Amino acid sequence: MFDTMTFTKIMGGFCGALLVFLLGKWAAEEIYAMGDYGYGERSPAYVIDTGSDDAAEQEEEEVITLASLYADADPDAGARVFNKCAACHKAEDGANGVGPHLYGVVGRDIGGVDGYGSYSGALSAVADVWTPENLYAFLEDPSGWAPGTSMGYAGLKKPEDRADVIAYMDMTDGGMTEVVASNDVAPVVEEEMANEDASATEVAATEAPAEQEVAATEEPAAEEAAATEASGFAALVAAADVDEGEKVYRKCAACHVVGEEVNRVGPHMYGIVGREIGGVDDFKYSDALAEMGGVWDVDALNAWLENPKEFAPGNKMSFRGLNKEEERAAVIRYMESVSE
């Protein structure tokens, strides 16, 4: 057994060690912390920046919108995503399955397939038209967007997948025309010209005056014909039926607003006639339109609406165009009348 002296020494050593530990803790806090805010809370004297706060702020700033995604949407990728929908929906006109067909669904009235009678009232209670924005929200969470809908699909969680499949469905009733830009053949022409011999150059030089004379005589006639054609379409616009133009505009309403300066997937159409091409300041245009210059007069709009891809190769609009001149004139007259 320990005697009293031994026990006292042990307790004294233990207390001494504890005192040293407490003194060390106090010294460390004084060295590495500063500031007392009344509740024992202290701020660190040295802060190591891990960048986590900046990363969080950056993530908050990078808001993904349909407008930014739709401009770069890939219909081919959307066709692959559509395979997830193919068990219940078909992309062919009139081919209803478990769900209604999705041919021309972009811009179509919600519940607008006459031959399909199994719509739930939940859809029509939320919106009237399947705009890209409505489709985007619905495809993310069908039951969350339209509580009570009979569609049991869980949704597409990736924003890119939703934008791609909407672009694909947008093309089901039309098509994207592939146009080869004229500069694609320029290198071949330049190479052929470089390989011409001196004799060919001399022949071209002797023939140039005659060609210039022919061009000089043909140029006034060509200008007169172009002016006549332009004035003819302007007259067609002036005489067009505004109500008919409003009906045609429904094909555009999925992406464009005409009655006010509100951008959607595409820029607003308010005051479009006479506006500069690429002239809406707060809308991000494709380079093809942003760098084009000029004004949206009736003739430019006529060419654009007839074939957007040919008018501005490389632009991001997937609409295939209006083939009928009367429809183009009517919709231009309608857009013009709204802004008057």
Order of alpha helices (4+ residues) and beta strands (2+ residues): alpha-beta-beta-alpha-alpha-alpha-alpha-alpha-alpha-alpha-alpha-alpha-alpha-alpha-alpha-alpha-alpha
